[in-house]
Amino acid sequence: MNNEDPTLKGYLQLLQPQLLIWIFLTYSIGPALVHFQGGTLEWGNIILGSLLAVFLVLMQSYLSAFFDHPESPTCGLHRDDERYMMLKRLDRQTLLVVAMTLLTAGAVDTVLLTVRHGLNLPAVLILGIGFLITFFSASPPLRLEKSGYGEIAEAILVCNLVPALGFLMSESNLHVLLVMLTLPLTLVYLAYKVVLSLETFAFDSTHKVQSLAVRLDWKKAMQAHNYLILTAFLFIGIFSLIGQPWSITWPILLTIPVGIYQIVQMVGIISGAPTRWKVLKLTASGLFVIMAYLISFTLWIK
C-alpha cells in the first residue's frame, strides 16, 4: 500500500534535486580554479556563495509553479500536462510564500557576505545577472522558460554564472581561464536541454508549448544538437592552443567518445532509426556530468 502524500511529493519535486547537484558540481569549478592558481580559498564565503546559487534556483522553481498553477490567471498549462495535475494538488499561496522565503534567505545571505567583505563589484554583477535570469524566467511578462529561451538562460546560469560566483568568493576579478573551461560546458548542457525538448516535441507542438525544439523545429533542433557538441570540442581544442594548460585539457578530451556516441544516436534519429530516449538522455546528461566532474577534479588535484 502506498501511503506517500502526493501533495508533499509535489512540493519536494519542485526542489529539483538533480539540478541542485549539478549546481554544486559546476559551482565547485570556481574554487577549484582558485586552488589551481595557488590562491587562498575563503571557505566561509564559498559556502555562503553556494547557498546563494541554491536559493536562486529554488526561488525560480517555486515562483514558476506559482504562475503555472491552475488557479493562476497566467497559467498556460494544458490539462493533459503532468505538471498541471501535480500543481493542482498544491496550494498556490504556499508556493508564493516559499518563493518569497527563499528570496529573503538569499537577501540575508547577501548581507552576511557583505559583512564578511566577500562581495566585490564583479560578484555583485554576476549575482545581479543571475537574479534577473531566474526571476524573469519564471515571472511575467517575459517568462523566458515559456518562450523557448529558458533552456539558453538556464545553461548560462548553471555553466557560466554559478562557477564565476564560486570563483569570485575568493578572488576579486574573473580569469579568462574560467571562460575557457565553462564555455564548452555550456554548449554541452544546451545540447542536453535540446534532447529533453525533443522528447516532448510532439506534445509541445500540438499544445502550443514554446520549447527550444519547437522554436527551432524538429530537424533544425537535432542538427543544432550535433553542432553544439562539435563546437564544444572545437573550442576545447582552440583554447588549448591559446593558453589553456594541457594538464587541464587532456582529461576533458576523454569525454570525446561519449560526445561521438551522442551525435551518432541523433544522426540515427534523423535517418529514421528507432528513438531510445532513455539512452539518449542518459548519454546527454552523462556527457555534461563527466565533463564538469573532470574539469573540477583535475583543477583540485593539481
Backbone bond lengths (Angstrom), bond angles and torsions (degrees), N, CA, C in turn:
res aa  C-N    CA-C-N  psi(-1)  N-CA   C-N-CA  omega(-1)  CA-C   N-CA-C  phi
1 M - - - 1.477 - - 1.534 108.89 -
2 N 1.300 118.11 131.88 1.458 123.19 -178.00 1.526 109.83 -94.93
3 N 1.372 116.20 109.73 1.454 121.25 -178.13 1.524 112.19 -98.39
4 E 1.315 117.41 11.03 1.457 121.23 -176.71 1.525 110.15 -69.25
5 D 1.328 115.60 130.53 1.457 122.37 179.75 1.526 108.94 -74.62
6 P 1.348 118.15 115.71 1.459 119.96 -178.80 1.523 112.94 -63.65
7 T 1.366 116.68 -29.30 1.459 119.87 178.66 1.516 110.81 -67.59
8 L 1.338 115.95 -48.07 1.466 120.43 177.49 1.524 110.72 -60.75
9 K 1.318 116.06 -40.46 1.465 120.77 178.44 1.530 110.41 -60.04
10 G 1.339 116.46 -37.98 1.461 120.50 179.62 1.516 112.00 -65.37
11 Y 1.350 116.38 -44.54 1.465 119.95 178.45 1.527 110.77 -62.94
12 L 1.332 116.42 -40.65 1.464 120.48 -179.22 1.526 111.32 -69.89
13 Q 1.325 116.09 -33.55 1.462 120.27 179.20 1.529 111.10 -61.81
14 L 1.314 116.32 -31.58 1.466 120.86 179.74 1.527 112.28 -71.33
15 L 1.331 117.57 -11.46 1.460 121.01 177.44 1.528 111.63 -70.38
16 Q 1.337 117.40 -20.90 1.458 123.18 179.07 1.536 111.39 49.82
17 P 1.345 117.90 64.29 1.473 120.63 -175.81 1.523 114.04 -56.99
18 Q 1.341 117.73 -35.84 1.461 119.35 179.77 1.519 111.02 -63.71
19 L 1.341 116.53 -44.86 1.457 120.32 -179.97 1.524 110.98 -64.54
20 L 1.335 117.48 -37.60 1.456 120.62 179.11 1.527 111.30 -64.13
21 I 1.324 116.71 -39.74 1.467 120.70 177.16 1.519 109.97 -62.67
22 W 1.333 116.26 -42.06 1.470 120.48 179.38 1.527 110.97 -66.94
23 I 1.340 117.07 -33.65 1.463 120.94 176.78 1.532 110.02 -62.34
24 F 1.327 116.51 -46.54 1.466 120.72 178.09 1.527 110.63 -62.41
25 L 1.338 116.29 -36.87 1.463 120.61 -178.97 1.526 111.00 -65.95
26 T 1.333 116.74 -48.36 1.467 118.90 -179.41 1.529 110.82 -72.40
27 Y 1.324 117.55 -32.88 1.467 120.63 177.89 1.525 110.56 -60.85
28 S 1.332 116.51 -36.59 1.468 120.87 -177.50 1.525 112.15 -63.92
29 I 1.335 117.32 -20.64 1.464 120.23 179.35 1.523 110.46 -63.36
30 G 1.331 117.42 -36.73 1.459 121.43 -179.46 1.525 112.80 -61.43
31 P 1.346 118.70 -59.40 1.468 119.71 177.16 1.532 112.75 -60.87
32 A 1.332 116.68 -33.19 1.462 119.63 179.31 1.524 111.11 -63.47
33 L 1.331 116.59 -37.59 1.462 120.21 178.36 1.532 110.92 -68.72
34 V 1.328 116.13 -36.83 1.473 119.55 175.07 1.529 109.37 -60.44
35 H 1.319 115.97 -44.92 1.477 121.04 177.87 1.525 110.91 -61.12
36 F 1.328 116.70 -43.44 1.472 121.71 -179.77 1.524 111.49 -59.79
37 Q 1.321 116.35 -36.61 1.462 121.16 -178.62 1.528 113.47 -85.80
38 G 1.328 115.47 1.14 1.459 119.00 177.51 1.509 114.46 81.99
39 G 1.333 118.34 17.44 1.457 121.65 179.66 1.512 112.12 -80.78
40 T 1.329 115.18 171.88 1.464 121.79 179.27 1.523 109.81 -92.38
41 L 1.304 116.16 125.60 1.462 121.05 -178.57 1.523 110.46 -86.31
42 E 1.321 116.48 123.48 1.466 122.61 176.67 1.526 108.39 -94.53
43 W 1.334 116.25 88.96 1.457 120.29 -169.74 1.531 113.24 -64.73
44 G 1.323 117.40 -33.45 1.463 119.29 176.36 1.516 111.43 -61.39
45 N 1.327 116.13 -46.43 1.469 120.96 178.23 1.523 110.83 -65.66
46 I 1.332 116.56 -39.12 1.465 120.87 -178.68 1.525 110.93 -61.78
47 I 1.324 116.11 -43.14 1.476 119.89 179.96 1.530 110.33 -66.54
48 L 1.327 116.63 -45.03 1.465 120.09 179.01 1.531 111.13 -63.73
49 G 1.338 116.79 -37.21 1.462 120.53 177.90 1.516 112.60 -65.12
50 S 1.331 116.17 -38.58 1.474 119.81 178.68 1.523 110.76 -65.64
51 L 1.341 116.51 -36.41 1.463 120.05 177.71 1.522 110.65 -66.88
52 L 1.339 116.82 -35.85 1.461 120.10 176.37 1.524 111.29 -59.26
53 A 1.338 116.27 -44.78 1.462 120.87 178.95 1.526 110.86 -61.05
54 V 1.332 116.36 -41.79 1.464 121.11 179.43 1.524 110.96 -65.10
55 F 1.336 116.71 -43.91 1.464 120.35 -179.97 1.528 111.36 -61.26
56 L 1.323 117.15 -39.54 1.466 120.67 179.55 1.523 111.30 -63.33
57 V 1.325 116.13 -46.88 1.467 120.49 -177.48 1.532 110.85 -65.68
58 L 1.334 116.66 -43.72 1.459 119.67 -179.75 1.522 111.54 -68.80
59 M 1.332 116.94 -37.36 1.470 119.94 176.61 1.515 110.37 -58.85
60 Q 1.333 117.04 -43.64 1.458 120.44 178.59 1.524 111.13 -61.81
61 S 1.326 116.91 -42.23 1.464 120.98 -177.35 1.526 111.66 -62.50
62 Y 1.322 117.30 -47.14 1.472 120.35 -177.61 1.528 111.33 -75.72
63 L 1.329 117.73 -32.99 1.460 120.04 176.87 1.529 110.52 -68.18
64 S 1.327 116.64 -39.27 1.460 121.12 176.49 1.530 110.53 -62.88
65 A 1.345 115.88 -41.19 1.467 120.02 178.01 1.528 111.09 -63.83
66 F 1.331 117.31 -35.86 1.469 121.54 178.30 1.529 111.10 -62.31
67 F 1.339 116.51 -44.01 1.462 119.77 -178.86 1.533 112.34 -80.21
68 D 1.328 117.11 -18.83 1.467 121.23 177.72 1.527 112.68 -89.10
69 H 1.314 116.60 -11.60 1.466 121.02 -174.74 1.531 110.18 -56.65
70 P 1.337 117.24 139.62 1.475 120.96 -179.72 1.524 113.91 -54.33
71 E 1.340 118.64 -25.07 1.453 121.28 179.08 1.524 112.29 -85.23
72 S 1.329 116.80 -6.02 1.459 120.18 -177.90 1.528 110.54 -83.01
73 P 1.336 117.68 139.10 1.480 120.06 176.99 1.521 112.29 -67.41
74 T 1.347 117.02 -15.09 1.466 120.97 179.29 1.518 112.53 -96.16
75 C 1.336 117.54 3.48 1.463 120.65 -178.41 1.523 110.40 -65.13
76 G 1.330 115.65 125.05 1.460 120.36 177.65 1.511 112.41 -117.71
77 L 1.343 116.05 12.62 1.460 120.28 -178.30 1.528 110.48 -77.02
78 H 1.323 115.17 142.01 1.464 120.57 174.73 1.524 109.26 -80.01
79 R 1.306 116.19 149.60 1.466 120.20 -178.99 1.522 112.64 -61.47
80 D 1.313 117.21 -23.45 1.468 120.13 178.81 1.525 112.76 -82.49
81 D 1.306 116.52 -6.70 1.464 121.08 -179.56 1.529 109.40 -73.64
82 E 1.347 117.58 133.25 1.463 121.63 178.97 1.530 111.05 -59.47
83 R 1.324 116.00 -36.51 1.466 120.11 -179.47 1.534 110.58 -64.30
84 Y 1.317 117.99 -34.42 1.459 122.40 178.66 1.529 110.31 -60.14
85 M 1.331 116.40 -47.72 1.460 120.88 -177.89 1.524 110.93 -68.91
86 M 1.336 116.81 -35.71 1.463 120.61 178.99 1.528 110.91 -66.34
87 L 1.342 116.43 -46.21 1.460 120.60 -178.07 1.528 111.82 -69.84
88 K 1.317 116.87 -27.96 1.467 121.02 -178.91 1.529 111.15 -61.49
89 R 1.333 116.73 -27.45 1.466 121.23 -179.53 1.539 112.05 -82.49
90 L 1.333 116.77 -10.44 1.458 120.24 -175.92 1.530 111.07 -99.32
91 D 1.321 115.81 154.85 1.462 121.31 177.89 1.529 108.90 -84.57
92 R 1.323 116.57 124.66 1.460 121.04 -174.26 1.532 111.79 -64.30
93 Q 1.322 118.21 -41.84 1.460 120.51 -178.83 1.528 111.63 -66.39
94 T 1.316 116.62 -33.17 1.468 120.39 177.11 1.519 110.56 -63.35
95 L 1.331 116.35 -38.91 1.459 120.58 178.48 1.529 110.46 -61.34
96 L 1.350 116.40 -41.02 1.463 120.25 179.45 1.523 110.55 -67.83
97 V 1.325 117.11 -40.68 1.470 121.14 179.12 1.527 110.49 -61.54
98 V 1.334 116.51 -43.89 1.468 120.18 179.27 1.525 110.57 -63.60
99 A 1.352 116.46 -43.66 1.468 120.75 179.59 1.526 110.98 -60.94
100 M 1.343 117.10 -44.06 1.463 120.36 -179.76 1.530 111.49 -70.17
101 T 1.323 116.66 -32.86 1.468 120.34 176.23 1.523 110.75 -64.35
102 L 1.319 115.91 -41.68 1.460 120.33 177.76 1.519 111.00 -66.19
103 L 1.333 116.72 -37.92 1.466 120.97 177.19 1.530 110.47 -64.84
104 T 1.318 116.56 -40.35 1.462 121.22 177.07 1.526 111.19 -65.23
105 A 1.334 115.75 -41.72 1.465 120.02 177.82 1.519 110.52 -61.15
106 G 1.340 115.88 -38.78 1.459 120.03 176.93 1.519 111.51 -64.13
107 A 1.345 117.01 -38.28 1.463 121.19 178.95 1.528 110.87 -66.42
108 V 1.341 116.39 -42.15 1.469 120.37 177.57 1.529 110.16 -63.53
109 D 1.332 115.91 -41.89 1.462 121.19 177.50 1.530 110.77 -59.36
110 T 1.325 116.05 -41.80 1.469 121.23 179.22 1.527 110.93 -63.55
111 V 1.345 117.14 -40.49 1.461 121.20 177.91 1.530 110.34 -62.90
112 L 1.340 116.49 -42.66 1.475 120.47 178.65 1.525 111.05 -61.34
113 L 1.330 115.89 -41.53 1.465 119.46 177.92 1.527 111.11 -65.28
114 T 1.331 115.99 -37.34 1.466 120.03 178.43 1.524 110.75 -64.58
115 V 1.323 116.40 -42.98 1.463 121.21 177.82 1.524 111.08 -61.25
116 R 1.332 115.59 -36.75 1.463 120.67 -179.81 1.531 112.16 -83.28
117 H 1.328 117.02 3.20 1.460 122.80 -176.73 1.535 111.24 58.36
118 G 1.319 114.58 37.36 1.464 119.88 -178.41 1.520 113.82 -95.41
119 L 1.339 116.53 -4.17 1.465 119.99 -179.52 1.527 110.12 -110.90
120 N 1.330 116.00 115.25 1.460 121.21 172.68 1.522 108.47 -104.69
121 L 1.323 117.63 176.94 1.465 120.99 -175.76 1.534 112.65 -58.74
122 P 1.359 120.03 -47.37 1.472 118.80 177.65 1.527 112.65 -59.11
123 A 1.350 117.01 -38.58 1.465 120.18 179.38 1.524 110.82 -65.36
124 V 1.329 117.35 -39.58 1.468 121.29 177.99 1.527 110.43 -63.77
125 L 1.333 116.76 -41.14 1.464 120.79 178.79 1.528 110.87 -64.67
126 I 1.339 116.94 -45.27 1.467 121.10 178.52 1.522 110.35 -61.65
127 L 1.323 116.06 -44.08 1.462 120.70 179.79 1.523 110.99 -64.44
128 G 1.332 116.17 -39.95 1.458 120.12 178.64 1.515 112.40 -64.18
129 I 1.335 116.38 -42.75 1.469 120.05 178.11 1.525 110.05 -64.60
130 G 1.343 116.14 -41.02 1.462 120.07 178.46 1.515 111.98 -61.32
131 F 1.330 116.41 -41.42 1.472 119.99 178.45 1.523 110.89 -64.64
132 L 1.332 116.93 -44.32 1.465 120.14 -179.48 1.529 110.81 -61.86
133 I 1.334 116.91 -40.96 1.464 120.50 179.95 1.521 110.85 -63.59
134 T 1.339 116.76 -48.54 1.464 119.80 -176.83 1.528 111.54 -68.96
135 F 1.340 116.65 -39.78 1.471 119.64 -177.74 1.523 111.42 -68.71
136 F 1.328 116.93 -47.64 1.462 119.37 -175.97 1.531 112.69 -82.37
137 S 1.334 117.29 -11.13 1.468 119.48 170.83 1.517 110.15 -71.10
138 A 1.341 115.81 -32.68 1.464 120.53 -175.66 1.525 113.60 -98.49
139 S 1.359 117.52 -26.81 1.464 120.82 -168.52 1.526 112.77 -104.93
140 P 1.325 116.64 146.37 1.473 120.71 171.08 1.520 109.50 -65.92
141 P 1.324 119.90 156.00 1.471 124.21 4.40 1.532 114.37 -88.62
142 L 1.341 117.91 -12.80 1.464 119.01 -174.82 1.529 112.32 -72.78
143 R 1.344 116.52 -54.41 1.456 122.19 -177.69 1.537 110.60 43.24
144 L 1.309 115.95 64.66 1.462 121.94 -175.51 1.522 112.24 -55.07
145 E 1.330 117.52 -34.75 1.455 120.56 -178.10 1.530 112.41 -68.47
146 K 1.331 116.65 -13.37 1.464 120.75 178.91 1.524 112.31 -105.51
147 S 1.320 116.34 2.19 1.459 119.99 -175.41 1.519 113.70 -108.87
148 G 1.341 116.81 0.65 1.456 120.39 -177.61 1.513 113.25 91.45
149 Y 1.335 116.75 -0.37 1.461 121.04 179.00 1.527 112.15 -109.25
150 G 1.316 116.79 -2.24 1.454 120.67 -177.98 1.516 112.90 -62.15
151 E 1.347 116.40 -36.00 1.467 119.56 179.63 1.524 111.30 -64.87
152 I 1.331 115.95 -38.43 1.469 119.84 178.66 1.525 110.13 -67.29
153 A 1.325 116.48 -44.04 1.467 120.81 179.34 1.526 110.91 -61.68
154 E 1.332 116.97 -41.32 1.462 120.71 179.81 1.524 111.12 -66.54
155 A 1.327 117.24 -39.77 1.459 120.95 179.16 1.529 110.91 -62.16
156 I 1.329 116.93 -42.23 1.464 121.36 178.51 1.520 110.38 -64.82
157 L 1.325 116.25 -42.50 1.460 120.68 -179.33 1.527 111.01 -63.58
158 V 1.331 116.67 -52.66 1.464 121.23 -173.76 1.520 112.44 -69.73
159 C 1.320 116.98 -41.40 1.468 120.41 -170.03 1.526 114.55 -99.08
160 N 1.320 118.15 -18.20 1.467 120.10 -179.04 1.527 112.92 -115.05
161 L 1.324 116.41 -56.14 1.464 120.25 -173.97 1.525 112.45 -70.66
162 V 1.323 117.47 -40.89 1.467 120.32 -178.61 1.530 111.77 -64.84
163 P 1.352 120.00 -48.66 1.474 118.82 175.62 1.532 112.65 -61.40
164 A 1.338 116.41 -37.25 1.466 120.29 179.00 1.525 110.47 -62.93
165 L 1.330 117.02 -40.88 1.467 120.78 177.76 1.522 110.48 -62.59
166 G 1.330 116.66 -42.91 1.457 120.67 178.16 1.520 112.23 -61.54
167 F 1.316 116.50 -38.30 1.469 121.76 178.96 1.528 110.89 -67.66
168 L 1.335 116.59 -42.11 1.461 121.33 -175.34 1.524 113.60 -76.10
169 M 1.316 117.69 -7.88 1.455 120.03 174.25 1.530 111.99 -70.53
170 S 1.353 116.15 -17.22 1.463 120.44 179.60 1.520 113.22 -124.13
171 E 1.328 117.38 -12.95 1.461 122.00 -179.01 1.529 109.95 -124.25
172 S 1.325 115.55 158.37 1.468 119.97 -176.24 1.523 113.17 -92.74
173 N 1.334 117.55 -16.89 1.463 121.27 -178.56 1.524 110.26 -141.43
174 L 1.322 116.09 151.97 1.459 121.01 177.13 1.518 110.59 -71.77
175 H 1.325 115.92 159.12 1.463 122.05 -179.64 1.524 108.54 -121.53
176 V 1.328 116.57 142.44 1.456 121.25 -177.08 1.526 111.52 -61.45
177 L 1.323 117.74 -27.09 1.462 120.76 179.60 1.526 111.20 -64.74
178 L 1.318 116.82 -29.06 1.468 120.49 177.81 1.526 110.25 -65.30
179 V 1.330 116.35 -38.90 1.469 121.09 177.04 1.523 109.97 -65.71
180 M 1.330 116.83 -43.35 1.461 120.91 -179.86 1.531 112.01 -60.62
181 L 1.322 116.46 -35.64 1.461 120.56 -177.29 1.522 112.61 -80.29
182 T 1.337 116.78 -33.57 1.466 119.18 -172.61 1.525 114.61 -95.39
183 L 1.335 118.55 -21.19 1.464 119.66 -179.90 1.533 112.05 -62.99
184 P 1.343 119.75 -49.28 1.473 118.87 175.95 1.524 112.26 -60.17
185 L 1.327 116.23 -36.16 1.463 120.56 179.38 1.526 110.53 -64.10
186 T 1.320 116.95 -37.16 1.464 121.70 178.04 1.522 110.99 -62.60
187 L 1.330 116.51 -42.59 1.470 120.88 -179.80 1.522 111.09 -66.05
188 V 1.320 116.78 -40.02 1.469 121.14 178.59 1.528 110.22 -65.73
189 Y 1.330 116.65 -40.28 1.464 120.40 178.60 1.522 110.64 -64.95
190 L 1.324 115.88 -39.62 1.464 120.10 179.18 1.530 110.45 -65.66
191 A 1.339 117.00 -36.47 1.466 120.61 175.92 1.529 110.26 -62.42
192 Y 1.330 116.83 -38.33 1.463 121.34 176.57 1.529 110.97 -62.66
193 K 1.334 117.07 -42.14 1.456 120.91 179.17 1.533 111.04 -66.62
194 V 1.338 117.08 -32.90 1.466 120.51 175.66 1.520 109.97 -62.87
195 V 1.331 116.82 -42.04 1.466 121.31 178.40 1.525 110.27 -59.19
196 L 1.334 117.14 -45.15 1.461 120.69 179.99 1.525 111.53 -62.75
197 S 1.328 116.83 -41.01 1.462 119.83 -178.99 1.527 111.58 -72.91
198 L 1.330 117.23 -27.47 1.471 119.93 176.07 1.519 111.24 -69.64
199 E 1.337 116.00 -35.61 1.467 119.12 -179.31 1.527 110.92 -62.50
200 T 1.321 117.25 -35.56 1.464 120.76 -178.17 1.533 111.86 -100.26
201 F 1.327 116.97 14.88 1.464 121.18 -174.07 1.530 111.92 -58.82
202 A 1.322 117.60 -44.33 1.464 120.60 -176.82 1.528 110.62 -60.60
203 F 1.334 116.54 -47.45 1.472 120.29 179.58 1.522 110.45 -65.90
204 D 1.338 116.44 -46.44 1.470 120.90 -176.19 1.529 111.88 -62.02
205 S 1.330 116.22 -42.64 1.467 119.46 -176.29 1.530 112.09 -70.69
206 T 1.329 117.34 -30.86 1.465 120.33 -179.56 1.526 112.30 -87.14
207 H 1.338 117.37 -16.69 1.466 120.84 -179.30 1.532 111.80 -113.74
208 K 1.338 115.30 17.87 1.465 122.45 174.40 1.526 112.55 57.51
209 V 1.341 115.52 40.38 1.464 120.87 173.33 1.522 107.70 -93.74
210 Q 1.317 116.67 122.51 1.468 120.84 -173.20 1.529 110.07 -90.85
211 S 1.337 116.55 81.32 1.462 121.19 176.02 1.532 109.27 -90.67
212 L 1.330 115.75 175.67 1.458 119.78 -179.77 1.523 110.98 -63.43
213 A 1.335 116.96 -41.60 1.470 120.70 -179.94 1.525 111.38 -65.82
214 V 1.328 116.73 -38.96 1.464 120.39 178.76 1.525 109.88 -65.38
215 R 1.324 116.90 -41.15 1.464 120.43 -179.94 1.530 110.67 -65.89
216 L 1.332 116.88 -38.09 1.464 120.17 -178.45 1.528 112.52 -82.29
217 D 1.313 116.84 -28.05 1.458 125.18 -170.92 1.530 108.63 89.57
218 W 1.340 114.67 153.89 1.469 122.44 -170.69 1.529 112.62 -55.08
219 K 1.309 117.80 -56.61 1.459 120.98 -174.72 1.527 111.17 -69.67
220 K 1.326 117.83 -41.56 1.463 120.95 179.51 1.524 110.97 -64.47
221 A 1.328 117.07 -34.81 1.463 120.72 178.24 1.522 110.54 -65.04
222 M 1.340 117.17 -41.39 1.465 120.45 179.03 1.526 110.82 -66.50
223 Q 1.319 116.45 -40.10 1.457 119.83 177.06 1.522 110.94 -65.83
224 A 1.327 116.47 -41.63 1.465 120.70 178.23 1.523 110.91 -60.92
225 H 1.328 116.38 -38.22 1.464 121.50 177.36 1.528 110.71 -56.43
226 N 1.330 116.36 -47.68 1.464 120.41 -179.08 1.522 111.75 -66.72
227 Y 1.329 116.23 -41.05 1.463 120.19 179.67 1.530 111.50 -64.70
228 L 1.324 116.69 -36.30 1.462 120.70 179.60 1.525 111.06 -61.83
229 I 1.326 116.59 -44.95 1.466 120.24 -179.37 1.520 110.90 -68.22
230 L 1.323 116.78 -44.55 1.464 120.24 179.00 1.530 110.93 -61.87
231 T 1.322 116.46 -41.94 1.465 120.50 -179.88 1.527 110.98 -66.24
232 A 1.324 116.56 -36.04 1.468 120.18 178.52 1.527 110.84 -59.70
233 F 1.335 116.83 -47.21 1.466 119.66 -179.86 1.529 111.52 -72.82
234 L 1.318 116.83 -28.76 1.464 119.95 174.89 1.529 110.08 -64.40
235 F 1.320 116.53 -42.93 1.464 120.59 177.52 1.529 111.06 -62.67
236 I 1.326 116.45 -40.67 1.461 119.20 178.88 1.527 110.53 -59.16
237 G 1.328 115.67 -43.17 1.463 120.06 178.11 1.518 112.30 -64.77
238 I 1.334 116.70 -43.83 1.466 120.68 -179.98 1.525 110.91 -64.42
239 F 1.334 116.62 -43.51 1.462 120.19 -178.35 1.530 111.42 -64.28
240 S 1.346 116.24 -32.49 1.471 118.72 178.16 1.524 111.55 -66.98
241 L 1.330 116.45 -23.42 1.470 121.12 -179.50 1.529 112.32 -87.36
242 I 1.326 117.28 -18.28 1.473 119.45 -175.62 1.524 112.71 -114.93
243 G 1.315 117.08 18.62 1.463 117.64 171.97 1.503 117.38 135.56
244 Q 1.326 119.24 -15.65 1.461 119.29 178.84 1.527 109.17 -71.82
245 P 1.335 118.19 124.37 1.471 120.57 -176.77 1.523 112.57 -57.53
246 W 1.325 116.12 138.94 1.461 120.96 179.96 1.527 111.53 -63.75
247 S 1.326 116.33 -29.25 1.467 120.35 179.96 1.527 111.66 -63.27
248 I 1.339 116.21 -24.69 1.469 120.52 175.83 1.517 110.68 -91.84
249 T 1.330 116.70 -33.74 1.465 121.35 -172.72 1.519 112.87 -70.19
250 W 1.356 117.45 -46.71 1.468 118.15 -170.95 1.534 113.62 -63.70
251 P 1.364 120.01 -35.43 1.474 117.19 175.86 1.529 112.76 -63.10
252 I 1.344 116.63 -35.02 1.466 119.56 179.79 1.527 110.33 -66.30
253 L 1.330 116.24 -35.79 1.466 120.42 -178.96 1.531 112.59 -67.42
254 L 1.328 117.32 -13.02 1.470 120.75 177.04 1.528 111.40 -65.44
255 T 1.335 116.78 -15.72 1.472 120.36 -179.77 1.526 112.33 -84.98
256 I 1.332 117.79 -2.66 1.466 120.62 -178.53 1.534 112.50 -55.01
257 P 1.348 120.16 -45.31 1.482 118.94 179.16 1.534 112.94 -57.62
258 V 1.330 116.87 -37.83 1.470 120.20 178.56 1.520 110.06 -65.96
259 G 1.345 116.05 -42.56 1.457 120.29 178.50 1.518 112.27 -63.17
260 I 1.343 116.38 -41.10 1.470 120.51 178.35 1.524 110.41 -63.44
261 Y 1.336 115.99 -43.37 1.466 119.83 -179.86 1.529 110.45 -62.98
262 Q 1.318 117.16 -37.32 1.466 121.07 178.48 1.526 110.60 -64.94
263 I 1.320 116.64 -42.56 1.469 120.55 178.48 1.517 110.82 -65.97
264 V 1.337 116.55 -41.43 1.473 120.96 179.34 1.526 110.35 -59.04
265 Q 1.321 116.89 -41.66 1.465 119.84 178.12 1.522 111.16 -62.22
266 M 1.320 116.44 -41.91 1.459 119.84 -178.76 1.524 110.86 -69.00
267 V 1.329 117.67 -39.45 1.470 121.13 176.87 1.527 109.64 -61.94
268 G 1.331 116.37 -37.50 1.457 120.36 177.49 1.516 112.24 -62.24
269 I 1.336 116.28 -40.60 1.467 120.60 178.06 1.526 110.46 -64.20
270 I 1.338 115.87 -42.28 1.458 120.29 178.23 1.525 110.90 -61.10
271 S 1.333 115.71 -34.29 1.465 121.02 -178.30 1.518 112.86 -83.26
272 G 1.325 116.96 -4.49 1.459 120.10 176.57 1.508 115.18 103.95
273 A 1.331 118.12 9.27 1.465 120.91 179.70 1.530 110.23 -72.05
274 P 1.335 117.76 155.54 1.469 120.78 177.73 1.525 110.65 -58.17
275 T 1.310 115.82 140.59 1.463 120.97 -177.42 1.519 110.06 -92.13
276 R 1.334 115.95 121.37 1.470 121.53 176.26 1.530 107.28 -109.57
277 W 1.331 114.88 87.30 1.449 120.12 -172.35 1.518 112.59 -63.11
278 K 1.331 117.56 -38.15 1.467 119.63 -178.26 1.521 111.04 -61.93
279 V 1.328 116.26 -43.47 1.470 120.52 179.85 1.525 110.03 -67.08
280 L 1.323 116.12 -42.60 1.462 119.81 -178.41 1.532 110.92 -65.93
281 K 1.331 117.05 -42.12 1.468 119.83 178.60 1.527 110.84 -65.99
282 L 1.327 116.30 -39.02 1.464 120.15 178.11 1.524 110.60 -63.91
283 T 1.331 116.22 -41.08 1.464 120.47 178.81 1.523 110.68 -65.67
284 A 1.333 117.05 -45.02 1.464 121.31 -177.86 1.528 111.60 -64.98
285 S 1.331 116.69 -45.26 1.465 119.51 178.38 1.522 110.61 -68.88
286 G 1.337 116.18 -35.69 1.466 120.69 178.92 1.514 112.02 -63.77
287 L 1.336 116.93 -41.11 1.464 120.51 179.14 1.527 110.17 -61.03
288 F 1.329 116.73 -44.73 1.465 120.10 -179.96 1.528 111.34 -64.72
289 V 1.325 116.51 -49.02 1.467 120.47 -176.38 1.526 111.36 -64.08
290 I 1.331 116.50 -45.17 1.461 119.47 -179.41 1.524 111.21 -63.89
291 M 1.342 117.07 -42.28 1.459 119.95 179.86 1.526 110.71 -64.42
292 A 1.333 117.70 -45.65 1.466 120.84 179.48 1.525 110.77 -63.12
293 Y 1.324 116.29 -41.03 1.470 120.26 179.79 1.525 111.49 -64.83
294 L 1.322 116.68 -43.86 1.461 119.96 -179.27 1.524 111.74 -64.96
295 I 1.341 116.67 -37.03 1.467 120.28 177.21 1.521 109.46 -62.41
296 S 1.332 116.30 -52.27 1.459 120.77 -177.75 1.523 111.65 -64.50
297 F 1.321 117.49 -47.99 1.472 121.87 -177.46 1.526 111.35 -61.50
298 T 1.316 116.14 -42.85 1.465 120.11 -179.38 1.528 111.04 -63.19
299 L 1.320 117.04 -40.79 1.464 120.87 179.24 1.525 111.57 -66.30
300 W 1.335 115.87 -37.56 1.468 119.10 -177.64 1.528 113.13 -70.01
301 I 1.329 116.89 -34.61 1.471 119.08 -174.50 1.523 112.94 -87.43
302 K 1.333 118.38 -8.04 1.464 120.26 -178.59 1.534 110.83 -81.46
